Amino acid sequence: MIIDDPAILGLGELEVKDKERMQSGAGRLDILLRDPESEERYEVELQLGKTDESHIIRCLEYWDIEKRRYPQYDHIAVLIAEEITSRFLNVISLFNGFVPLIAVKMTAFQINGQTKPILSFVKVLDKVDLGMDDTEDTIEPPADRPYWAKKASEEMVTIVDDCKRILKTISPDLDLKYNRYYIGITENGPTNNFVTFRPKKAFVRVGAKFGRSQLDQLAIWGNRLTEAGLVVLPGGKKDGWLNFRLTKQDLEQHRDLVAELFTTSYKMQ
């Protein structure tokens, strides 16, 4: 039923990428789902009965394998079980925040003597959106422009270069800071991540910070980007971040709109 209709899980309009996917030396991943818009991938582990240690370990292990194999995508671990006990929910919660993890309870209903049960899925634990530290400098492994050109592509990093030129028109003190997990912003030295960039293979994931007190403005800007034809991505909105996809064509056609967005975000900090 999940294969035929992944939307039944309540995780959005997802597509089946693969099923029973072989993992080197680690068994099979039950289901691999993908979000066609955000390119997020969901590693799904299914379990009948109560949650147990082996399934939790496999869920995390498969997530890690796929994340290492395809680092250009965002990966989310999903554990589905008929019964998720409070004990294991507490254990799973400890991982959430380090690993994007969703726990879903599955219930089967038999109605009017039908031989085929009706399945219901309820999310009991949602992933924690891992945010950027936008005020403090953190100790991270070194990264630079060639690192991102190799991880994503030269074309995508060139888009970030062009965004840097836009940022310089806002303030000449703004510059890029290459971290291993994202490209942030500095202003005359200190970190000021009002905008962040995560180059992928086919687009750049851009985040513009509005803050939790400006969710109305965030919604307005989300609508403006959508009306202009840009793809607004899910996630981060409750924390005051507007995430969207940016391609070379997007920037060429909507440069003034992107510049206005960056300026708006900068002035809100």
N, C-alpha and C positions, 0 to 999 in steps of 0.2 A: 504493500500500500504506500509506503514512503517513497519507493522507487517511482511509482506511477504518479504520485502527487506530493512532492516534497513540501509544498505549502502547508500541509496538514500539521507540520511541526510548529508552526507559528513563528518561524524565523525569517519570514519574508518570502519573496518570489525567487526561490532558489532553483537551480538546475542540477541534475545528477551528472557529475563528472565521471565517476567510476564506482564500481561496487566490487566487494571482495578483492580489493587491491593488494597485491603481494607486497610485503615489506621485507626487505633483506634481513634474514635471520630473526624476524619478529612476528611471523604469522601474517594475517590478512586484516586490512582495514575494512570494516563492514561497508561503509558508504562514504564517498567523498562528494560533497556538494560545493557548488560555486554560486556566487552572486554575479550575474552578468553585467551589472552596472559598476559595482565597486571592486570587482575581481577578488573579493574575499573568498577564502576557501574554508570549508567546515569539515573537519575530520570527525566522523560520527561512529561511536562505539555503542552497539546494542547489547542489552542484557535482559534475559528473562529472570524474574524474581528479584531478590534484594541485591543492592549494590554490594560488591566485595572488592577486596584489595586488588585482585588480578585484573579486573576490568578497569579499575581506576588507573592502574599502572599502564595497561595497554592503551587506554585513551590518551594519556599523556605522552607515551612513547611514540605512538603513531603521529600525534600532532608534531612532536619534535622532529621526527624523520622527514615528514612532508615539508616542514618549515625550513629545514636545512637543505632539502633537495630543491625547493623552489622559493628562495628567499625574496624574490621580487613581489610575492603576494603576501597579504595579511592572512594569517591562519588562526582559526578558532576551534578549540576542542569541544566536542559535544558528547555528553554521556546520557544515554537514554536507558531507563530501567523501569520495571514495573513497581518497584518499591525502593525509595531512597530514604533510608533511615536517618534520624536526626544525627546519629553518631557520624555517619559517613558524609552527611551534608556539612557538618562542621569541618571534617577533614578536607573535603573538596573546597570549602570556603577559604582554607588556608592557602591553597594554591592560587585561587582567584586573586588577581592583582599582580601576580608574576606570570601566570599563564592565562590568556583569555579563555575562559571555561564556562560552558553553559550546561546545566543539568536539567533534564526533562523527564517528568514522570509520565509513564504510559499506562493507560487503563483500557481494558477490553470489556465491552458491554455486549450482552446477548439480548436481542430484542425480538419478541414475538416468535420465539422458536427458530429464528434464522440460524442456519448452519455457519454462516460467515459472520464473525464478530465485528462490531464497530469499535474502532480504536479512537481514543481521546488522548491528546498530548497537552500537558500543562508544564510551562516553564517554572521550575522551583528555584533556580539560581541563574542569574544573568551574568554575563561577562562584565568585568570592570574595564571601562575604557581607560587605557593607560595614557595619561596626559604627559605633556612636556613640562619640564621645570623651567618656567619662563622668567624667574627672578634670580635664581642662583646658578652659578657656574658649577657644574658637576664634573667629577673625574670619570672620563670615559676613554676607551681605547682610541688611539689617534685615527683620524680620517682626513682625507683631502679631496680635491676635485678629481684626480685620477681614480681614487677609490670608488667614487660614485659613478664615474663614466664606465668603469668596468662592471660594477654591480647592476647598473641600469643600462644606459647607453649614452654615447656622446651627444646624440641629438636631444635627449631629455635633459641632460645637464646644461646644454646650450640654452634651453628654455629658462632654466634657473638663472643663468648668466643674464638673460634679457630682463628677467624680473628684478635682478640686482640693479640694473640701470634705472628701472622704474623707482626702486627704493631710494636711489641716490637723488632723485628729483624731489623726494619728500624731505630728506635730510642727508647732506653729504657725509654725515658721521655714521650712517648705517652701512653695515657690511655683512657678508655671509660668514657663518661659522659652520664648518663641516664636522658634524658628529657622525658616529658610526650608524646611528639609527634614524637620523633625520638631519636636514640642513636648517640651522636656526639663524638668528639675527643677533648681531652685537651693535651697540650704539656707543661710539667713542670708547670702546673697550668692554664695558659690562654687557651681559646678556640682556636682550630685550626681544623675546620671542613673541611678538605680536603677529608674526607670520612665520610659518614653517613650511618646508618643502621635503617631500619624499619621492624622489624620482623612481619610476617604475620602467618597465620595458617599453610601454606604448604611450605613457602619459606621466605627468607629474601630479602627485597628490598634494594639494595646497591646503593649508589650514590657516584661517584668519580668525584671530581671537577677538571676541566681543565682550566676554565676561558674563557671569550669571545674572548680573543686574540689567543686561541689555538684550535679553532674549527676544524682545519685540523687534529691535533693530536687526537682530540675526535673522528672524523670520522674513522680514522685509527684503533683506539682501538675498536670502535663499530664493525667494520668488523672483527677484530681479535676474539672478544668474540663470535660473531655470527658463524664464521667458526669453533670455538671450540665446538659449540653446546649449548652455553649459550643463554638465552633469554634476548635480549636488549629491554628495555621498552621505549615507547614514552614519550615525555615530558622532559623539562629541558635542552634540547640540545642547544636551542638558548641562554640560560643563562650560557652555559659552563659546564653543568652537564651531565655525562653519567650514566644513571640508568639501572640496570639489576637485574635479579632474580638470587638468589644463594640458592641452596639446599645442603644438606649434601653430596650427590653424586657429585654435581658440584665441591665442594671444594676438595673432595678426588681426583677427576680426574684431576683437573686443579689448584692445589694449587700454583704451580710455576707461572702460568699465572696471578692469582689473586695477588700474592705477587709482581710481576713485575708492575702490574697496580697500586697498592697502592703506590709503590715506585715512579713511574712516576708522579702520582698526587701530592705526597708529595714534590717532587723536583720542581714542577711548582709553588708552593705557595711563 
